[in-house]
């Protein structure tokens, strides 16, 4: 049964990392890669008693034998089946809570389509049975964390950077935010190229990171 005094869960799903924890805490309880991995050779994996899919750090540790997918691209969910696996992993394996016993706060990117937001809400209520939930833009929450409700947020993620003006908690250009396709991934590629020109080698993607 839902306790009205139960602490709310906060889940911040990014294109590369998922952060989750409890409202009121100073920092997330868990941070893990937003990836889902499936065996490249299904028959071999089943014979060894392996699972059909892996999420987060476990998927990352088995990347040599898995096909990895990121269900979020540029802040938007593109694969809802995999997104459900990430949320299930967040609740039951990382936070170790029953989602039907806690309100949930989900974050969303500033360009998240309305249809995606509706799907997020639908899955939280119908799939996980959350008693109450709210969806808020990541940039607005970042501004709140600094003790402000008005300002300009520069939100730079793994593959894109946004310039977001906010007034009294509302994004002023919700439908047409200024953004460029430049983020951490492109910075990593640039630095990798510089290091290679200086004689360093990177054999795997793990070494690049």
Beta strands, then each sheet from edge to edge (+ up, - down):
strand 1: 9-13
strand 2: 17-22
strand 3: 30-33
strand 4: 36-39
strand 5: 54-55
strand 6: 66-69
strand 7: 72-73
strand 8: 76-77
strand 9: 104-108
strand 10: 133-137
strand 11: 151-156
strand 12: 161-167
strand 13: 170-171
strand 14: 178-180
sheet 1: 3+ 2- 1+ 9+ 10+
sheet 2: 5+ 4- 6+
sheet 3: 7+ 8-
sheet 4: 11+ 12- 13+
sheet 5: 11+ 12- 14+
end
